[in-house]
Amino acid sequence: RQLSAFAAALNQAAGMDGVARACVVHGCAALGAAAGVVGVVGGTPPEVRLVASHGFAREVPDRWRRFPLSAAVPLADTVRDGAPRLLATPAE
């Protein structure tokens, strides 16, 4: 059932932002996660740009819209080393 809903959302997605939104919404549901983000890396120097988020208060993703890939934060750490970060609390 979840896979069918995800496939339908992807089919209706418009562009990268729509695909990212479908991934984060349906990924959170599948994992039982309260929140999640999808970011892309680009630029010189490299930076992470959030393209979709789910489950956060509005000001949280706005504050993190762009940040250096070198930042000591979980999403940048994951991009650099490839290891997922599953955080139990927002403070983490």
C-alpha positions as a Markdown table, in Angstrom:
| # | Residue | x | y | z |
|---|---|---|---|---|
| 1 | Arg | 0.0 | 0.0 | 0.0 |
| 2 | Gln | 2.8 | 2.5 | 0.9 |
| 3 | Leu | 4.7 | 1.6 | -2.2 |
| 4 | Ser | 1.6 | 2.3 | -4.4 |
| 5 | Ala | 1.1 | 5.6 | -2.7 |
| 6 | Phe | 4.8 | 6.5 | -3.2 |
| 7 | Ala | 4.6 | 5.5 | -6.9 |
| 8 | Ala | 1.5 | 7.6 | -7.4 |
| 9 | Ala | 3.2 | 10.6 | -5.8 |
| 10 | Leu | 6.3 | 10.2 | -8.0 |
| 11 | Asn | 4.1 | 9.9 | -11.1 |
| 12 | Gln | 2.4 | 13.3 | -10.2 |
| 13 | Ala | 5.7 | 15.0 | -9.1 |
| 14 | Ala | 6.8 | 18.0 | -11.1 |
| 15 | Gly | 10.5 | 18.3 | -11.3 |
| 16 | Met | 13.3 | 17.6 | -8.8 |
| 17 | Asp | 11.5 | 19.5 | -5.9 |
| 18 | Gly | 8.3 | 17.4 | -6.4 |
| 19 | Val | 10.3 | 14.1 | -6.5 |
| 20 | Ala | 12.3 | 15.2 | -3.4 |
| 21 | Arg | 9.0 | 16.1 | -1.6 |
| 22 | Ala | 7.5 | 12.7 | -2.4 |
| 23 | Cys | 10.7 | 10.9 | -1.3 |
| 24 | Val | 10.8 | 12.7 | 2.1 |
| 25 | Val | 7.1 | 12.4 | 2.9 |
| 26 | His | 6.8 | 8.7 | 1.9 |
| 27 | Gly | 10.2 | 7.8 | 3.3 |
| 28 | Cys | 9.2 | 9.3 | 6.7 |
| 29 | Ala | 6.0 | 7.3 | 6.6 |
| 30 | Ala | 7.7 | 4.0 | 5.7 |
| 31 | Leu | 10.4 | 4.5 | 8.4 |
| 32 | Gly | 8.0 | 5.8 | 11.0 |
| 33 | Ala | 10.1 | 8.9 | 11.2 |
| 34 | Ala | 8.6 | 12.2 | 12.6 |
| 35 | Ala | 10.7 | 14.3 | 10.2 |
| 36 | Gly | 13.2 | 14.2 | 7.4 |
| 37 | Val | 15.0 | 16.3 | 4.7 |
| 38 | Val | 16.3 | 15.8 | 1.2 |
| 39 | Gly | 19.2 | 18.0 | 0.1 |
| 40 | Val | 21.4 | 18.3 | -3.0 |
| 41 | Val | 25.1 | 19.3 | -3.1 |
| 42 | Gly | 26.5 | 21.8 | -5.5 |
| 43 | Gly | 28.5 | 25.0 | -5.9 |
| 44 | Thr | 32.0 | 26.2 | -5.3 |
| 45 | Pro | 32.7 | 25.8 | -2.5 |
| 46 | Pro | 30.3 | 22.9 | -2.1 |
| 47 | Glu | 27.1 | 23.6 | -0.2 |
| 48 | Val | 24.0 | 21.6 | 0.7 |
| 49 | Arg | 20.7 | 23.0 | -0.4 |
| 50 | Leu | 17.5 | 21.6 | 1.1 |
| 51 | Val | 15.0 | 20.8 | -1.5 |
| 52 | Ala | 12.3 | 19.2 | 0.6 |
| 53 | Ser | 11.5 | 18.7 | 4.3 |
| 54 | His | 8.7 | 17.1 | 6.2 |
| 55 | Gly | 7.6 | 17.2 | 9.9 |
| 56 | Phe | 9.6 | 20.2 | 11.0 |
| 57 | Ala | 8.3 | 23.5 | 12.3 |
| 58 | Arg | 8.5 | 26.0 | 9.4 |
| 59 | Glu | 11.4 | 28.0 | 10.8 |
| 60 | Val | 13.7 | 24.9 | 11.0 |
| 61 | Pro | 14.2 | 24.2 | 7.3 |
| 62 | Asp | 14.2 | 27.9 | 6.5 |
| 63 | Arg | 17.1 | 28.4 | 8.9 |
| 64 | Trp | 19.0 | 25.5 | 7.1 |
| 65 | Arg | 18.0 | 26.3 | 3.5 |
| 66 | Arg | 21.7 | 26.4 | 2.5 |
| 67 | Phe | 24.9 | 25.5 | 4.4 |
| 68 | Pro | 28.5 | 24.6 | 3.6 |
| 69 | Leu | 29.2 | 20.9 | 3.0 |
| 70 | Ser | 32.0 | 21.3 | 5.5 |
| 71 | Ala | 29.5 | 22.2 | 8.3 |
| 72 | Ala | 29.5 | 19.9 | 11.4 |
| 73 | Val | 25.8 | 19.0 | 11.1 |
| 74 | Pro | 24.2 | 15.5 | 10.5 |
| 75 | Leu | 23.2 | 16.0 | 6.9 |
| 76 | Ala | 26.6 | 17.3 | 5.8 |
| 77 | Asp | 28.2 | 14.4 | 7.8 |
| 78 | Thr | 26.0 | 11.9 | 5.9 |
| 79 | Val | 26.9 | 13.4 | 2.5 |
| 80 | Arg | 30.6 | 13.3 | 3.3 |
| 81 | Asp | 30.8 | 9.8 | 4.7 |
| 82 | Gly | 27.8 | 8.1 | 3.3 |
| 83 | Ala | 26.5 | 6.8 | 6.6 |
| 84 | Pro | 22.9 | 7.5 | 7.5 |
| 85 | Arg | 22.0 | 9.6 | 10.5 |
| 86 | Leu | 18.9 | 8.6 | 12.5 |
| 87 | Leu | 18.4 | 11.2 | 15.2 |
| 88 | Ala | 16.1 | 10.5 | 18.2 |
| 89 | Thr | 15.5 | 14.2 | 19.2 |
| 90 | Pro | 15.6 | 17.6 | 17.4 |
| 91 | Ala | 18.5 | 18.6 | 19.7 |
| 92 | Glu | 20.7 | 15.9 | 18.1 |
